[in-house]
Amino acid sequence: MQRFAMTVTSKGQVTLPAEFRRSIGAKPGDRLSLLMDDEGRAILSKDKDDLREMQAIARRARAAGVTRDQSPDPIGDHLIAEDERAKSSR
C-alpha cells in the first residue's frame, strides 16, 4: 500500500500527487470517486468510462464485419463471440 500526502486548502481543495495520478492513469477531465467506509477510511479511485468502453466494443464489432443486417444486436453478438473465443483459448 502506498501513501500519498496532500494538504487541504482553505477552499477545501487538494492537489493529487503526480505519482498517484500516473498510477491510476488519471488525465484532465477524468472523473474520480471518493468512497468512505463506516470507520472513516477513504478510497479514491478513477471511475470507469463505460461510454468509451462501449465505443471500443462497437469499433471492434464493426472491424470484425458484424452489421445490423446480420443481427438486431450486433454488439451483443460480438461480445458473446469474444467471450466464447476467450473461454476456448484457456
C-alpha positions in Angstrom: 0.0 0.0 0.0 1.3 3.4 -0.9 0.7 6.6 1.0 0.3 10.0 -0.7 0.3 13.1 1.4 -2.0 16.0 0.4 -2.9 19.4 2.0 -6.4 20.7 2.1 -6.7 24.4 1.1 -9.0 26.9 2.7 -11.4 26.3 -0.2 -11.4 22.5 0.6 -9.3 21.6 -2.4 -6.4 19.2 -2.7 -3.9 18.6 -5.5 -3.4 14.9 -6.3 0.2 14.0 -6.4 1.6 13.3 -9.9 2.7 9.8 -8.9 -0.8 8.9 -7.8 -2.4 10.3 -11.0 0.1 8.3 -13.1 -0.6 5.1 -11.1 -4.3 5.3 -11.8 -4.0 6.7 -15.3 -5.9 9.9 -14.5 -5.9 12.6 -17.1 -7.5 16.0 -17.1 -11.3 15.6 -17.4 -11.4 12.1 -15.9 -13.9 11.5 -13.1 -12.8 10.2 -9.7 -14.9 8.6 -6.9 -14.2 9.1 -3.2 -15.6 6.3 -1.1 -15.6 6.3 2.7 -16.3 3.2 4.9 -18.0 3.2 8.3 -14.6 3.6 10.0 -13.8 6.8 8.2 -11.2 5.3 5.8 -11.4 6.8 2.3 -10.6 5.2 -1.1 -10.1 7.4 -4.1 -10.4 5.7 -7.5 -10.8 6.5 -11.2 -14.3 5.9 -12.5 -14.7 3.5 -15.4 -15.5 5.2 -18.6 -18.4 3.0 -19.7 -19.2 5.0 -22.8 -15.6 4.8 -24.1 -15.6 1.1 -23.4 -18.8 0.6 -25.4 -17.4 2.7 -28.2 -14.3 0.5 -28.3 -16.5 -2.6 -28.4 -18.6 -1.2 -31.2 -15.4 -0.4 -33.2 -14.2 -4.0 -32.7 -17.5 -5.4 -33.8 -17.5 -3.2 -37.0 -13.9 -4.2 -37.7 -15.0 -7.9 -37.4 -17.6 -7.2 -40.0 -20.7 -7.5 -37.7 -23.6 -5.5 -39.1 -27.2 -4.7 -38.2 -28.3 -6.7 -41.3 -27.0 -9.8 -39.7 -28.5 -9.3 -36.2 -30.7 -7.0 -34.3 -28.0 -6.8 -31.6 -24.6 -6.9 -33.4 -22.6 -5.6 -30.4 -24.1 -8.1 -28.1 -23.4 -10.9 -30.6 -19.8 -9.7 -30.9 -19.4 -9.7 -27.1 -20.7 -13.2 -26.9 -18.4 -14.3 -29.6 -15.4 -12.6 -27.9 -16.3 -14.3 -24.6 -16.5 -17.7 -26.4 -13.1 -17.2 -28.0 -11.6 -16.3 -24.7 -13.0 -19.3 -23.0 -11.8 -21.7 -25.8 -8.3 -20.3 -25.6 -7.9 -21.2 -21.9 
